[in-house]
Amino acid sequence: MTSNQAIVYHESLRTERAHLLQAAIEAVKKQGQQNEEKFLQDVLDVFTVLLGKKVYPHLTGNVHAQTSPSTAYDTEKTVQHARKLVSIFEANKIPKERVCIKIPATPESMVACKVLAEMGIQTLATTLFSVPQAIAASQANCTFVAPYFNELRVHFEPSLWRDYTHPAEDHPSSQTIVSIKQAFQTLESKTQVMPASIVTVNEVIGLVSLKPDHLTISGGLLDKLSQLPPEPTESFKTSLTPVIDEAQLKTDYLANNGEALRIAIQKDEDVSRRVTDALTLFDQFEMKAKEVVKGLVR
């Protein structure tokens, strides 16, 4: 089960989740007096875990939670928030081995992922749009990378989304994903590829053609898929070939606090824009969720 600040915000508005949000508020109140900002963040963290706990009995794999976008450019704070989330899961009888923390693929946070891996905490590199980001995640021993097929904003401003008749061939992100797959194969990486930010069933079919390890699929798309007849084998073919830069394979993207990754992101204006925009959106949703909590506190 995936999660992020946008999902948590929208769940906080659902009447059927009101009891979980109130339970999170009461649980944090019992911890004693604290400043407002810490209180609000603690409530969201507990609420995030309670949402996962609700679904956990139906899962055979991991339950996910995402670190705050406010920590994305701070290695120590990212590590602290990830550990905090894991501890809340453990307090709710969900073991560390079944938790995966989603962490933005910034230089500082990829360094944090390496630290967390050494602690036995699974991580997933999110807000990821490029091969260098993916290689950095592999070097950090992330369990998963989740390259975004579409930039995050298209889910909230549909007019920005572009329809491709053959996503596996024509969508620009397809080339990135097959290149990541090839890079991981060359590096003998154990990190798995799990694309996210998918809009249509046609994109799901196109992505299957690229042979990722997993896919992040929304409930709405699963419903649509369940109503369709089986796809013929020829639907899952692509002529795309990986584009691999040998220099990228040899670069240590985590050295000097991720300096090489920082340069790679800065050089690619589109990747830089998309990462910044995704983090901005997640931050906005986190603030909206905090306003919901403030409205409930007595």
Buried (B, 14 or more C-beta within 10 A) or exposed (E): BBBBBBBBBEBBEEEEBEEBBBBBBEBBBEEEEEEEEEBBBBBBBBBBBBBBBBEBEEEEEBBBBBBBBBBBBBBEBBBBBBBBBBBBBBEBEBEBEBBBBBBBBBBBBBBBBBBBBEEEBBBBBBBBBBBBBBBBBBBBBBBBBBBBBBBBBBBEEEEEBEEBEEBBBBBEBBBBBBBBBBBBEEBEBEBBBBBBBBBBBBBBBBBBBBEBEEBBBBEEBEEBEEEEEEEEEEEBEBEBEBEBEEEBEEBEBBEEEBEBBBBBBEEBEEBBEBBBBBBEBBBBBBBBBBEBBEEEEE
